[in-house]
Amino acid sequence: MAEVVFEQVGKVYGNGFQAVQGLDLTIHDGEFMVLVGPSGCAKSTILRMIAGLESITGGDIHIGAARVNDLPPKDRGIAMVFQNYALYPHMNAYDNMAFGLKQQKLPAAEIDQRIQQAATLLKIGHLLKHKPGQMSGGECQRVALGRAMVRQPAVFLFDEPLSNLDAKLRVSTRVGIAQLHQSLKTSQQPATMIYVTHDQVEAMTLGDRICVLNQGQIMQVDTPMNLYLHPANKFVAGFIGSPAMNFLPARVCASDQGLALDLGLNQPLPLPPAKAERLHGYLNQQVWFGIRPEHIRYRSAPPRDKATLRADIQLIEAMGNEMYLHFLSGEWPLLSRTAYEDCAALQAGDSVHFELDVAQAHLFDVHTEVAI
């Protein structure tokens, strides 16, 4: 178990491209930290810098009490699980898991004990004599997890380990990784885990905390629910949450009740006092209005004294217990997430009313995109 600390870490490639700039991040002992962001945001580069597979060009990285800038990967106390499993095809699962331990010249009895413990925890005891070609993708991934576990590392590193699996296997293996982290905590062997993914659903379901990255910079580090409920900026708001948040340009205006937002609806949208207080400096200015799909509600008739939008449904996606209703507000595409029983009779082309729950909305500065 070890804390991982980045202090002003930078990475500049030989062609002058700056992949990471001034990264400050602390990952606590025993924490499950997820690095998430779009392709090219440097999340895998950061993971490889921890592992020692990528050099750094500025700052310091500490694992536990050690500064590891110049330590080779084998001396960093880490174990890495790759996207492609990286199992030896000519070895069975037992020998794949034992290989690194044999290189350390550990006693055979200890090697066997570690492998049997990991196999029990990961439910792969029946696979120990199988070679990779005889196993499914999910089984291979669990063997790769076991190979990392038996090394008893200070830090586990996961580089998009589920991206090669089908949807069902992704879910079951994701649950297995979460259970592994919890089991190690319960057994008084808590492990620091750092997990890279571009899938924000994986991030939300796995992480104790999530570090959202964009273009080599940290956008926000927080718990999954705080990221969802209190995004620090428009990027985080749009990236975290599935389906993604809707955005509309809005003008802050005065009304009889105080401040309101002009969204081009049938009437200005009154702001609750808490939100209005934060917008006093924005009177007659543009802001970004963000609202999640579940807070745009389909109504069979326009409710009284509520700001509503009437629009034609362009597309309906049936998701089982809920429906995704796609429509336009002017030129802006919007999405409503609605329970199936509330809109089962709707069809594409229907003209309907939508109510916007402004109490749940998010507002962002139009220039800095920082949350207001």
HELIX and SHEET records of a PDB file:
HELIX    1   1 LYS A   43  ALA A   51  1                                   9    
HELIX    2   2 PRO A   73  ASP A   75  5                                   3    
HELIX    3   3 ALA A   93  GLN A  103  1                                  11    
HELIX    4   4 ALA A  108  LEU A  122  1                                  15    
HELIX    5   5 GLY A  125  LEU A  127  5                                   3    
HELIX    6   6 PRO A  132  GLN A  134  5                                   3    
HELIX    7   7 GLY A  137  VAL A  150  1                                  14    
HELIX    8   8 ALA A  167  THR A  186  1                                  20    
HELIX    9   9 GLN A  200  LEU A  206  1                                   7    
HELIX   10  10 PRO A  224  LEU A  229  1                                   6    
HELIX   11  11 LYS A  234  PHE A  239  1                                   6    
HELIX   12  12 PRO A  273  ARG A  278  1                                   6    
HELIX   13  13 HIS A  280  TYR A  282  5                                   3    
HELIX   14  14 PRO A  293  HIS A  295  5                                   3    
HELIX   15  15 TYR A  340  CYS A  343  1                                   4    
HELIX   16  16 VAL A  358  GLN A  360  5                                   3    
SHEET    1   A 4 GLN A  18  ILE A  27  0                                        
SHEET    2   A 4 VAL A   4  VAL A  12 -1                                        
SHEET    3   A 4 GLY A  58  ILE A  63 -1                                        
SHEET    4   A 4 ALA A  66  ARG A  67 -1                                        
SHEET    1   B 6 ILE A  78  VAL A  81  0                                        
SHEET    2   B 6 VAL A 155  ASP A 159  1                                        
SHEET    3   B 6 THR A 192  THR A 197  1                                        
SHEET    4   B 6 PHE A  32  VAL A  36  1                                        
SHEET    5   B 6 ARG A 209  ASN A 214  1                                        
SHEET    6   B 6 GLN A 217  ASP A 222 -1                                        
SHEET    1   C 5 LEU A 269  PRO A 270  0                                        
SHEET    2   C 5 GLY A 258  ASP A 262 -1                                        
SHEET    3   C 5 ASN A 246  SER A 255 -1                                        
SHEET    4   C 5 GLN A 286  ILE A 291 -1                                        
SHEET    5   C 5 HIS A 362  ASP A 365 -1                                        
SHEET    1   D 5 ILE A 296  ARG A 299  0                                        
SHEET    2   D 5 SER A 351  LEU A 356 -1                                        
SHEET    3   D 5 THR A 308  ALA A 318 -1                                        
SHEET    4   D 5 GLU A 322  SER A 329 -1                                        
SHEET    5   D 5 TRP A 332  ALA A 339 -1                                        
END                                                                             
